[in-house]
Amino acid sequence: MTIATTRGPEPGFAKLKPLLVILLLVSVLRAYLMTLSSVDLFVDEIQYWWWSLELDWGYFSKPPMVAVLIYLVTSVFGHSVFAIKLGALLVYPATTLIIYLLGQKLVSETVGFWSAVLFITLPGVALSSTITSTDVLLVLFWSAGMLCFIRSIETNSWFDWIACGIICGLGLLSKYNMAIFSLSALGYMLFFGHAAQLKNPRLWIMAGISLMILAPNIYWNYINGFPTITHTAGYVAKKGLYPGRMISFIFEQAGIIGPVGFIVMWWWIFKGDKPKNLMLNFSMPMFVIICMVALQGKHNANWAAPMYVSIIIGMAHFLQNRKKWLKIMLITNIVLGLMVQISDPLMSAAGVELKEAVDPFARVRGWKSWGQDLKTYTDRYPGLPLIVAGRHEITEVAFYTFGKPDANLLAWRPGPGIRDHFQLTRPYTGGSGPALFLTILDPAIVGLYFSDVQQLGTVTRKISRDSQVDYTLYRVEGFKGYDLKSG
């Protein structure tokens, strides 16, 4: 199928060299600014780092690829905060280059170049580049899968079909949202003149390869009671509808794509020309499904991130003859991206301490000093198991107190059901000797679970100038079992 464009295809890679220079400059700047930040590791980053030290085919809430990425990076650069975050910084340039190739293939090299520049400067990408998460790999494999699938349809070569199968399988091992790609692929075949491919055995072999790659994760889920699948399905298991949250999710996309980009995106959706429909085919299934999830009451703004792979190409095509808007969007996004990364270093240098309600980094403040304060107690009681209540807390203790997932670090698991990976893999089930117990529960509640309770001290996590959380450390003995009613 030939796609009508406003400009003819441009041969060669004339704009590849300047794009590589831009990617190098952006990456080096972001890496430097990341070293200036004082914020601590987010709970998910430490959790993924923990998983990277215990590689497996699956984990409670996610498939394993993010752990593999961190394993590869930390094996080379060590286990520092910077190294744990470095994976995202390395992956995004590769994703950007794939978007460049997609734009070049579907429209022109000019569109491919501006698609890439717009993508790497998105505020959401600027923030995500400092956080190694499952979305980093999902967007990589989504873009690569889109490129390989379109090539496979065109060439029907075994190489392209097999490559597409491998890429989609790795995408599924990164995040189950990759499964939505199959809807876009089906739409491409049905609505863009390729319906005959549904009878092509190579298509189904490609799908089989993807499922074979995912199979070990499915088996891991099977032998562990399907925790990842159940956890993912739980996002849509709530009763009732929350239209306000769906609307909130839609407008939160302005934070991902920038306020100007948000306006341009809807302008393009209503007024853009070809290949708009093709781009919407590879974005709207993801967007609509996540909107439906948000309607159920739970969402994060980044859950539909792969949709921007195709949307950004459509926007670049739309803006190539609207240079004023292109410049405004680029300048706005660059400024917002810089603000994301320099705001914390500037506040730290100026000694500014915000209130929790207005501090965007509140969730990642205070953990390092909190973990070090806890270490003064654990050093006094070497060898004693440390029971920690809460997924956030046990991950931060692992990194900032022990520097590793210590064998004596155990998860508190009251109440029915398993709520996180650590309750699944290392729950506290009692023992003959004493243990340390870190919790926000008061002594009266702790006494419901243990016959001997001794309060050792308080460990405070200071979040902001107006907020802190006090944890109490107990020496406990004589576990009575979990009282489900007291939870």
MARMIGU-542147 format. One record per residue (C-alpha): residue in three letters; x, y, z. Coordinates in Angstrom, 3 decimals, always signed. Example, Ala and Ser with C-alpha at 12.3 -4.5 7.8 and 13.67 -1.06 7.14 Angstrom:
<sites>
SITE gulum c1 c2 c3
SITE ala +12.300 -4.500 +7.800
SITE ser +13.670 -1.060 +7.140
</sites>
This chain:
<sites>
SITE gulum c1 c2 c3
SITE met +0.000 +0.000 +0.000
SITE thr +1.318 +3.430 -0.974
SITE ile +0.585 +6.150 +1.559
SITE ala -0.202 +9.569 +0.154
SITE thr +1.952 +12.286 +1.664
SITE thr +2.488 +15.973 +1.169
SITE arg +6.092 +15.286 +0.194
SITE gly +7.704 +12.455 -1.656
SITE pro +9.969 +9.939 +0.063
SITE glu +13.482 +11.173 +0.657
SITE pro +16.204 +8.645 -0.112
SITE gly +19.117 +7.990 +2.187
SITE phe +19.828 +9.092 +5.721
SITE ala +20.881 +12.708 +5.271
SITE lys +19.415 +13.746 +8.629
SITE leu +20.731 +10.797 +10.630
SITE lys +24.027 +12.464 +11.575
SITE pro +22.451 +15.638 +13.049
SITE leu +19.919 +13.433 +14.857
SITE leu +22.715 +11.378 +16.417
SITE val +24.420 +14.581 +17.553
SITE ile +21.161 +15.789 +19.142
SITE leu +20.643 +12.454 +20.902
SITE leu +24.207 +12.502 +22.237
SITE leu +23.897 +16.053 +23.558
SITE val +20.483 +15.400 +25.133
SITE ser +21.659 +12.157 +26.759
SITE val +24.879 +13.644 +28.137
SITE leu +23.008 +16.658 +29.535
SITE arg +20.382 +14.454 +31.165
SITE ala +23.040 +12.172 +32.622
SITE tyr +24.876 +15.156 +34.089
SITE leu +21.730 +16.686 +35.564
SITE met +20.798 +13.311 +37.005
SITE thr +24.052 +13.282 +38.982
SITE leu +23.065 +16.604 +40.587
SITE ser +19.705 +15.364 +41.877
SITE ser +19.274 +14.734 +45.598
SITE val +16.099 +12.656 +45.323
SITE asp +16.235 +9.040 +46.443
SITE leu +15.351 +5.958 +44.443
SITE phe +11.650 +5.348 +43.939
SITE val +10.215 +2.157 +45.404
SITE asp +9.654 +0.558 +41.986
SITE glu +13.237 +1.214 +40.908
SITE ile +14.603 -0.502 +44.011
SITE gln +12.128 -3.333 +43.564
SITE tyr +13.320 -3.872 +39.994
SITE trp +16.934 -3.659 +41.164
SITE trp +16.148 -6.313 +43.814
SITE trp +14.622 -8.504 +41.127
SITE ser +17.767 -8.049 +38.998
SITE leu +19.729 -9.711 +41.792
SITE glu +17.272 -12.610 +41.852
SITE leu +16.586 -13.130 +38.132
SITE asp +13.549 -15.230 +37.376
SITE trp +10.925 -15.626 +34.656
SITE gly +8.397 -13.584 +36.564
SITE tyr +7.618 -11.467 +39.586
SITE phe +4.502 -10.562 +41.525
SITE ser +3.484 -7.443 +39.595
SITE lys +5.560 -7.426 +36.388
SITE pro +7.227 -9.684 +33.820
SITE pro +11.038 -9.911 +34.013
SITE met +12.562 -7.709 +31.274
SITE val +13.024 -4.591 +33.417
SITE ala +15.029 -6.702 +35.877
SITE val +17.150 -7.986 +32.988
SITE leu +17.834 -4.424 +31.834
SITE ile +18.994 -3.357 +35.301
SITE tyr +21.059 -6.537 +35.620
SITE leu +22.891 -5.767 +32.369
SITE val +23.552 -2.128 +33.283
SITE thr +24.606 -2.716 +36.887
SITE ser +26.856 -5.610 +35.841
SITE val +28.912 -3.061 +33.927
SITE phe +28.517 +0.120 +35.992
SITE gly +27.934 -1.180 +39.521
SITE his +25.006 -0.850 +41.886
SITE ser +24.795 +2.897 +42.427
SITE val +21.696 +5.088 +42.192
SITE phe +23.009 +6.468 +38.894
SITE ala +23.619 +2.994 +37.431
SITE ile +20.152 +1.762 +38.382
SITE lys +18.645 +4.761 +36.578
SITE leu +21.026 +4.542 +33.628
SITE gly +19.034 +1.895 +31.762
SITE ala +16.321 +4.355 +30.772
SITE leu +18.862 +6.895 +29.611
SITE leu +20.439 +4.297 +27.316
SITE val +17.209 +2.858 +25.920
SITE tyr +15.456 +6.069 +24.882
SITE pro +17.968 +7.035 +22.161
SITE ala +17.442 +3.597 +20.580
SITE thr +13.667 +4.099 +20.677
SITE thr +14.101 +7.540 +19.130
SITE leu +16.120 +6.124 +16.251
SITE ile +13.396 +3.545 +15.563
SITE ile +10.812 +6.347 +15.474
SITE tyr +13.063 +8.165 +12.989
SITE leu +13.086 +5.035 +10.784
SITE leu +9.326 +4.669 +11.096
SITE gly +8.689 +8.272 +10.114
SITE gln +11.111 +7.940 +7.203
SITE lys +9.440 +4.759 +5.993
SITE leu +5.840 +5.905 +6.336
SITE val +6.210 +9.508 +5.170
SITE ser +9.651 +11.032 +4.569
SITE glu +13.023 +11.461 +6.204
SITE thr +12.090 +15.009 +7.190
SITE val +9.074 +13.702 +9.078
SITE gly +11.199 +10.928 +10.571
SITE phe +13.737 +13.481 +11.815
SITE trp +11.163 +15.793 +13.383
SITE ser +9.290 +12.818 +14.856
SITE ala +12.488 +11.771 +16.599
SITE val +13.326 +15.276 +17.827
SITE leu +9.794 +15.835 +19.111
SITE phe +9.796 +12.461 +20.872
SITE ile +13.128 +12.787 +22.691
SITE thr +12.158 +16.269 +23.930
SITE leu +8.715 +15.330 +25.272
SITE pro +8.398 +16.250 +28.986
SITE gly +7.230 +12.702 +29.719
SITE val +10.340 +11.282 +28.065
SITE ala +12.559 +13.758 +29.919
SITE leu +11.136 +12.498 +33.215
SITE ser +11.029 +8.838 +32.192
SITE ser +14.674 +9.044 +31.104
SITE thr +15.597 +9.404 +34.781
SITE ile +13.515 +6.417 +35.945
SITE thr +14.175 +2.842 +34.852
SITE ser +10.677 +1.417 +34.493
SITE thr +8.738 -1.152 +32.489
SITE asp +7.423 +1.591 +30.190
SITE val +10.933 +2.344 +28.940
SITE leu +11.209 -1.125 +27.409
SITE leu +7.546 -1.322 +26.408
SITE val +7.832 +1.779 +24.208
SITE leu +11.080 +0.433 +22.710
SITE phe +9.562 -2.900 +21.725
SITE trp +6.272 -1.317 +20.635
SITE ser +8.067 +0.989 +18.176
SITE ala +10.357 -1.804 +16.952
SITE gly +7.372 -4.141 +16.653
SITE met +5.482 -1.592 +14.570
SITE leu +8.429 -1.136 +12.222
SITE cys +9.027 -4.884 +11.859
SITE phe +5.345 -5.703 +11.399
SITE ile +4.906 -3.200 +8.576
SITE arg +8.096 -4.505 +6.961
SITE ser +6.896 -8.086 +7.351
SITE ile +3.651 -7.300 +5.539
SITE glu +5.606 -5.662 +2.713
SITE thr +8.449 -8.151 +2.270
SITE asn +6.927 -11.401 +3.608
SITE ser +10.498 -12.444 +4.390
SITE trp +11.139 -15.007 +7.098
SITE phe +13.725 -12.717 +8.661
SITE asp +11.204 -9.888 +9.172
SITE trp +8.470 -12.173 +10.485
SITE ile +10.807 -13.920 +12.936
SITE ala +12.303 -10.599 +14.076
SITE cys +8.789 -9.256 +14.645
SITE gly +7.863 -12.331 +16.678
SITE ile +10.946 -11.998 +18.873
SITE ile +10.398 -8.280 +19.417
SITE cys +6.727 -8.713 +20.324
SITE gly +7.628 -11.563 +22.672
SITE leu +10.200 -9.399 +24.448
SITE gly +7.579 -6.652 +24.622
SITE leu +5.194 -9.036 +26.369
SITE leu +7.989 -9.946 +28.788
SITE ser +8.348 -6.217 +29.503
SITE lys +4.703 -5.403 +30.167
SITE tyr +1.473 -7.181 +29.340
SITE asn +0.158 -3.992 +27.699
SITE met +2.141 -5.127 +24.657
SITE ala -0.750 -7.513 +23.943
SITE ile -2.763 -4.485 +22.764
SITE phe -0.352 -4.275 +19.830
SITE ser -2.166 -7.264 +18.340
SITE leu -5.318 -5.129 +17.973
SITE ser -3.398 -2.468 +16.068
SITE ala -1.782 -5.143 +13.899
SITE leu -5.209 -6.625 +13.162
SITE gly -6.564 -3.179 +12.309
SITE tyr -3.640 -2.604 +9.942
SITE met -4.457 -5.794 +8.073
SITE leu -8.237 -5.290 +7.968
SITE phe -8.445 -1.584 +7.179
SITE phe -5.334 -0.872 +5.121
SITE gly -5.581 -3.453 +2.342
SITE his -3.771 -6.408 +3.910
SITE ala -6.637 -8.677 +5.005
SITE ala -5.209 -11.532 +2.917
SITE gln -2.318 -11.716 +5.406
SITE leu -4.677 -13.369 +7.875
SITE lys -4.244 -16.509 +5.760
SITE asn -0.457 -16.176 +5.715
SITE pro +1.081 -18.993 +7.824
SITE arg +4.118 -16.805 +8.520
SITE leu +1.883 -14.378 +10.414
SITE trp +0.742 -17.137 +12.737
SITE ile +4.257 -18.487 +13.145
SITE met +5.268 -14.964 +14.182
SITE ala +2.468 -14.943 +16.757
SITE gly +3.556 -18.386 +17.938
SITE ile +7.132 -17.188 +18.436
SITE ser +5.866 -14.320 +20.601
SITE leu +3.823 -16.693 +22.743
SITE met +6.736 -19.129 +23.034
SITE ile +8.895 -16.312 +24.395
SITE leu +6.159 -15.418 +26.887
SITE ala +5.543 -19.077 +27.837
SITE pro +8.162 -19.299 +30.642
SITE asn +6.521 -16.301 +32.323
SITE ile +3.102 -17.963 +32.047
SITE tyr +4.577 -21.133 +33.570
SITE trp +6.122 -19.111 +36.401
SITE asn +2.692 -17.611 +37.046
SITE tyr +1.143 -21.077 +37.003
SITE ile +3.467 -22.526 +39.631
SITE asn +3.085 -19.389 +41.807
SITE gly -0.703 -19.070 +41.629
SITE phe -0.841 -16.534 +38.749
SITE pro +0.139 -13.479 +40.845
SITE thr +1.188 -11.213 +37.949
SITE ile -1.882 -11.942 +35.864
SITE thr -4.172 -11.546 +38.877
SITE his -2.446 -8.302 +39.877
SITE thr -2.811 -6.892 +36.345
SITE ala -6.452 -7.979 +36.091
SITE gly -7.109 -6.298 +39.437
SITE tyr -6.849 -2.899 +37.739
SITE val -10.246 -3.494 +36.131
SITE ala -11.842 -5.593 +38.858
SITE lys -13.310 -2.701 +40.835
SITE lys -17.035 -2.155 +40.997
SITE gly -18.530 +1.092 +39.794
SITE leu -17.499 +3.672 +37.235
SITE tyr -15.458 +6.824 +37.796
SITE pro -15.813 +9.106 +34.757
SITE gly -13.955 +11.886 +36.555
SITE arg -10.850 +9.725 +36.749
SITE met -11.039 +8.903 +33.061
SITE ile -11.288 +12.612 +32.261
SITE ser -8.375 +13.239 +34.590
SITE phe -6.322 +10.619 +32.733
SITE ile -7.058 +12.284 +29.391
SITE phe -5.958 +15.717 +30.572
SITE glu -2.917 +14.276 +32.349
SITE gln -1.578 +13.474 +28.886
SITE ala -0.657 +17.169 +28.688
SITE gly +2.040 +16.320 +31.220
SITE ile +3.389 +13.564 +28.957
SITE ile +3.296 +15.383 +25.636
SITE gly +3.422 +18.981 +26.907
SITE pro +0.585 +21.517 +26.932
SITE val +1.296 +22.731 +23.399
SITE gly +1.661 +19.170 +22.191
SITE phe -1.644 +18.278 +23.814
SITE ile -3.378 +21.036 +21.839
SITE val -1.606 +20.083 +18.611
SITE met -2.461 +16.408 +19.111
SITE trp -6.195 +17.088 +19.186
SITE trp -5.867 +19.585 +16.338
SITE trp -4.134 +16.881 +14.302
SITE ile -6.728 +14.245 +15.247
SITE phe -9.552 +16.423 +13.914
SITE lys -7.810 +18.251 +11.063
SITE gly -4.839 +16.126 +9.998
SITE asp -4.629 +14.324 +6.673
SITE lys -2.976 +11.088 +5.557
SITE pro -1.372 +9.073 +7.062
SITE lys -3.447 +10.130 +10.109
SITE asn -5.679 +7.049 +10.019
SITE leu -2.686 +4.736 +9.967
SITE met -1.150 +6.525 +12.946
SITE leu -4.435 +6.425 +14.837
SITE asn -4.697 +2.708 +14.151
SITE phe -1.451 +2.155 +16.076
SITE ser -2.426 +4.463 +18.946
SITE met -6.177 +4.527 +19.596
SITE pro -6.624 +0.890 +20.755
SITE met -4.089 +1.535 +23.536
SITE phe -5.639 +4.897 +24.396
SITE val -9.230 +3.626 +24.472
SITE ile -8.408 +0.547 +26.554
SITE ile -6.482 +2.551 +29.155
SITE cys -9.348 +5.078 +29.229
SITE met -11.664 +2.172 +30.079
SITE val -9.275 +1.069 +32.816
SITE ala -9.238 +4.630 +34.189
SITE leu -13.025 +4.588 +34.131
SITE gln -12.784 +1.665 +36.553
SITE gly -11.013 +3.981 +38.979
SITE lys -7.278 +3.271 +38.654
SITE his -4.698 +4.723 +36.296
SITE asn -1.330 +6.354 +35.900
SITE ala -0.760 +9.030 +33.257
SITE asn +1.969 +6.971 +31.568
SITE trp -0.015 +3.762 +31.069
SITE ala -0.819 +4.625 +27.433
SITE ala +2.733 +5.772 +26.621
SITE pro +3.228 +3.519 +23.528
SITE met +0.486 +5.398 +21.694
SITE tyr +2.853 +8.338 +21.276
SITE val +5.116 +6.332 +18.964
SITE ser +2.654 +6.739 +16.099
SITE ile +1.002 +9.949 +17.299
SITE ile +4.310 +11.812 +17.296
SITE ile +4.918 +10.779 +13.670
SITE gly +1.469 +12.059 +12.710
SITE met +2.088 +15.305 +14.555
SITE ala +5.485 +15.787 +12.901
SITE his +3.843 +15.301 +9.499
SITE phe +1.127 +17.764 +10.490
SITE leu +3.595 +20.378 +11.760
SITE gln +6.230 +20.206 +9.019
SITE asn +4.322 +22.901 +7.120
SITE arg +3.322 +24.713 +10.320
SITE lys +6.825 +25.680 +11.432
SITE lys +5.669 +28.251 +13.948
SITE trp +3.743 +25.634 +15.931
SITE leu +6.610 +23.192 +15.569
SITE lys +9.024 +25.697 +17.101
SITE ile +6.608 +26.606 +19.905
SITE met +6.082 +22.950 +20.784
SITE leu +9.799 +22.204 +20.739
SITE ile +10.766 +25.228 +22.831
SITE thr +7.989 +24.597 +25.348
SITE asn +8.899 +20.938 +25.712
SITE ile +12.615 +21.637 +26.051
SITE val +11.922 +24.185 +28.802
SITE leu +9.555 +21.836 +30.620
SITE gly +12.007 +18.943 +30.289
SITE leu +14.798 +21.039 +31.756
SITE met +12.548 +22.149 +34.588
SITE val +11.849 +18.510 +35.409
SITE gln +15.542 +17.800 +35.824
SITE ile +16.969 +21.026 +37.241
SITE ser +14.214 +21.920 +39.701
SITE asp +15.505 +19.628 +42.453
SITE pro +19.206 +20.588 +42.080
SITE leu +18.252 +24.271 +42.076
SITE met +16.052 +23.913 +45.167
SITE ser +18.784 +21.979 +46.953
SITE ala +21.419 +24.573 +46.074
SITE ala +19.153 +27.393 +47.247
SITE gly +18.137 +25.552 +50.421
SITE val +14.473 +25.664 +49.427
SITE glu +12.245 +23.092 +51.110
SITE leu +8.708 +22.820 +49.763
SITE lys +5.578 +21.637 +51.477
SITE glu +4.629 +18.065 +50.657
SITE ala +1.490 +19.069 +48.762
SITE val +3.456 +21.077 +46.179
SITE asp +6.671 +19.038 +46.019
SITE pro +6.604 +16.747 +42.932
SITE phe +9.444 +14.702 +44.432
SITE ala +7.816 +14.098 +47.824
SITE arg +7.507 +10.355 +47.237
SITE val +11.264 +9.999 +46.794
SITE arg +12.517 +12.177 +49.617
SITE gly +13.882 +11.143 +52.971
SITE trp +14.456 +7.454 +52.295
SITE lys +18.270 +7.496 +52.287
SITE ser +18.652 +9.215 +55.657
SITE trp +15.811 +7.095 +57.036
SITE gly +17.582 +3.940 +55.915
SITE gln +20.867 +5.076 +57.432
SITE asp +19.176 +5.902 +60.737
SITE leu +17.681 +2.419 +60.781
SITE lys +21.144 +0.952 +60.184
SITE thr +22.333 +2.314 +63.541
SITE tyr +19.812 -0.032 +65.157
SITE thr +20.339 -3.080 +62.918
SITE asp +24.094 -2.866 +63.525
SITE arg +23.404 -3.300 +67.259
SITE tyr +21.498 -6.520 +66.612
SITE pro +23.460 -8.357 +63.912
SITE gly +21.961 -11.616 +62.736
SITE leu +18.424 -10.902 +63.917
SITE pro +15.688 -11.125 +61.271
SITE leu +14.212 -7.741 +60.380
SITE ile +10.483 -7.821 +59.658
SITE val +9.309 -4.825 +57.652
SITE ala +5.690 -3.819 +57.089
SITE gly +5.025 -2.344 +53.640
SITE arg +6.382 -2.791 +50.095
SITE his +7.799 +0.728 +49.993
SITE glu +9.573 +0.265 +53.271
SITE ile +11.109 -3.170 +52.646
SITE thr +12.559 -2.080 +49.290
SITE glu +14.060 +1.122 +50.709
SITE val +15.515 -0.833 +53.650
SITE ala +17.123 -3.307 +51.248
SITE phe +18.955 -0.549 +49.372
SITE tyr +19.602 +2.165 +51.925
SITE thr +20.117 +0.053 +55.063
SITE phe +21.644 -3.215 +53.855
SITE gly +22.780 -2.331 +50.342
SITE lys +21.422 -5.683 +49.176
SITE pro +18.392 -7.971 +49.653
SITE asp +19.660 -9.426 +52.938
SITE ala +18.477 -12.964 +53.751
SITE asn +17.271 -11.765 +57.170
SITE leu +14.963 -9.169 +55.604
SITE leu +11.373 -10.448 +55.792
SITE ala +7.980 -9.071 +54.780
SITE trp +5.097 -8.637 +57.206
SITE arg +2.040 -10.410 +55.762
SITE pro -1.133 -9.883 +57.804
SITE gly -4.590 -10.211 +56.302
SITE pro -5.835 -12.488 +53.535
SITE gly -4.120 -12.533 +50.158
SITE ile -0.655 -11.584 +48.951
SITE arg -0.153 -7.908 +48.158
SITE asp +3.388 -7.702 +46.794
SITE his +6.386 -9.677 +45.606
SITE phe +8.028 -9.795 +49.007
SITE gln +4.968 -11.171 +50.759
SITE leu +5.053 -13.855 +48.063
SITE thr +8.743 -14.731 +48.241
SITE arg +9.906 -13.927 +51.796
SITE pro +6.983 -13.627 +54.226
SITE tyr +7.573 -13.677 +57.956
SITE thr +5.968 -16.846 +59.303
SITE gly +7.393 -16.884 +62.810
SITE gly +10.493 -18.400 +64.389
SITE ser +11.933 -19.690 +67.601
SITE gly +14.101 -16.674 +68.343
SITE pro +13.732 -12.887 +68.595
SITE ala +13.375 -10.553 +65.626
SITE leu +13.260 -6.849 +64.855
SITE phe +9.982 -5.406 +63.586
SITE leu +9.738 -2.062 +61.763
SITE thr +6.202 -0.715 +61.496
SITE ile +3.904 +2.248 +62.098
SITE leu +1.704 +0.074 +64.340
SITE asp +1.546 +1.084 +67.997
SITE pro +2.680 -1.280 +70.788
SITE ala -0.845 -2.393 +71.650
SITE ile -1.431 -3.710 +68.130
SITE val +2.016 -5.301 +67.924
SITE gly +1.195 -7.065 +71.196
SITE leu -1.638 -8.900 +69.461
SITE tyr +0.942 -10.730 +67.368
SITE phe +3.823 -11.268 +69.801
SITE ser +4.001 -12.294 +73.434
SITE asp +7.171 -10.274 +74.071
SITE val +7.395 -6.724 +72.687
SITE gln +10.209 -4.268 +73.433
SITE gln +10.224 -0.811 +71.851
SITE leu +13.732 +0.101 +70.691
SITE gly +13.236 +3.511 +69.141
SITE thr +11.720 +5.645 +66.400
SITE val +13.030 +6.049 +62.866
SITE thr +11.682 +9.152 +61.139
SITE arg +11.417 +9.727 +57.415
SITE lys +11.343 +13.462 +56.810
SITE ile +9.416 +14.115 +53.596
SITE ser +9.192 +17.908 +53.591
SITE arg +9.184 +20.869 +55.933
SITE asp +5.605 +20.118 +56.914
SITE ser +5.487 +16.312 +56.730
SITE gln +7.203 +13.281 +58.185
SITE val +6.405 +9.648 +58.937
SITE asp +7.485 +8.017 +62.183
SITE tyr +8.252 +4.295 +62.216
SITE thr +8.801 +2.341 +65.404
SITE leu +11.382 -0.412 +65.689
SITE tyr +10.521 -3.245 +68.087
SITE arg +12.364 -6.264 +69.353
SITE val +9.737 -9.001 +69.299
SITE glu +9.528 -12.648 +70.256
SITE gly +6.873 -15.308 +70.672
SITE phe +4.922 -14.951 +67.435
SITE lys +1.244 -15.858 +67.983
SITE gly +0.268 -15.971 +64.326
SITE tyr -1.487 -13.412 +62.153
SITE asp -4.742 -12.083 +63.539
SITE leu -6.703 -11.402 +60.349
SITE lys -9.224 -9.223 +62.134
SITE ser -6.496 -6.947 +63.435
SITE gly -4.685 -6.914 +60.018
</sites>
